[in-house]
Amino acid sequence: MKTIIIKEPGKVEIIEREMPVPQPGEALLKILRGGICGSDLGTYRGTFAYASYPRIPGHEFSAEIVEMNGDFPGLAKGMVVTCNPYFNCGKCYSCERALVNCCEHNETMGAQRDGAFSEYITMPFERIYDGKGLDPALLAAIEPFCISYHGAVTRGRAGKGDRVLVIGAGTIGALAAVAAKSQGATVYISDVAKKKMDYAVESFGLDGGIYNSGEDFAEKCLKATDGKGFDVAIEAVGLPSTFQGAIDAAAFGGRVVLIGVGKKNLDFNFTLLQKKELNVYGSRNALKQDFLSLIDLVRSGKVNLAKAITNTYALNDAPQAFKDFAEHGADMLKVEIDFTA
C-alpha cells in the first residue's frame, strides 16, 4: 500500500509499505479522505512543537471498515466512519478523572505517533465512530471541527449574548467561529491575511472581521464592542503576539481560550490578568461527545462544513499539496487528500 511520510522538514514522499493486520479488538480501515492539519503543516515546515522525524502525518480522516477482528456494538463491515486520533494512557491523573483529551502522556496520530495517511490503517474499535451517512469529505473535517468546538463551546462556553472574537482565520479558527455562532453568539474573526478573514466572514455568516494589520489592534477590538471588549477571546494561531492580542481584546471578567500551539515564549505584564479578572483556559484535543455531537450537527444542515474545504488533491499529489499549502496558506483553508483518486 502507499503511505505519505514526512522524512524531514520540507521533504514529503510517498512510499510503499506492507498492509497492517488488525489485532483482536481492531478494525482494518480503508482511508477515503484525509485533511492536512496545521500541525501536519508545522511538521512539514519544522515549526510544530511536538514534531519528530520521520513521521507519517494525518489525524483528520474518514474511512471505510474493511475487516473487523471481533465484534463491537454499532460497527459493521462496509460502514463509513471517522475516528478519535488522541491516544491516552489510561493511567495518569487526567485519565483517572476522565479528562482523556489532556492525558499527560497523550499521543496524537501524526504528531507523537504515526498518523493515518496510508491507504489502510488499523484502529481500536472504541475509537471508531459511525459517520451516519455523511459524505467522506465532510466526515474528514469533523475532527478539526471538534478541536474548534471544544475550545469555543466546551471550554469558552460561548453562547447567546456573548461577543466572541476568534484570532486566526485558518481552519481551526474559522470553525471555532462557526461553533460559537451555532450557539447564538455574536462572532468576529481576525487575521493578518485579509482575504482569508473575509472568506470566513462571508462563507460562515459571521458578524464581522477585524483586520490585524499590526497596528491599533486593541483599539479596533474596543471599537467593535462599543468600548467593552469581547466576552470570549479565542487564540487559534499559536504566536506570542496573538495570545497577547486575545488578552488585550478580552473584556474585564472575560474568558480567554488558547487553542493554538507554538514554540515561542511570551513576556507580558501578567498583572493584566488580575486587573481584568480574566479566566484563561487551555484547550487541547476533543472528547468523544464532541465527535458524536458534531456529526449530528453537520447532518442537520445547520452548519455548512463544505465551505471549509477549499482544496483537494489526489494521493499521488500529496507532496505538492504540502508544498502549495506551505507557500499559499493565506489563500487556502482546509486542504484534503482524496485517497481514492
VENCOR-V346265 format. One line per field, one symbol per residue. burial: # if it has 9 or more other C-alpha atoms within 8 Angstrom, else .. A space follows every 50 residues. Layout:
burial: ???
This chain:
burial: ##############.......#..#############..#########.. #...###############.....#.#.########.##..#.###..## ####.####################.#####..#.############### ###.##.##..##############################....###.# #..#.#..####....##.###..#...############.######.## ############..........#..####.#######..###.##.##.. ..#.#..########..##.######..#..########..
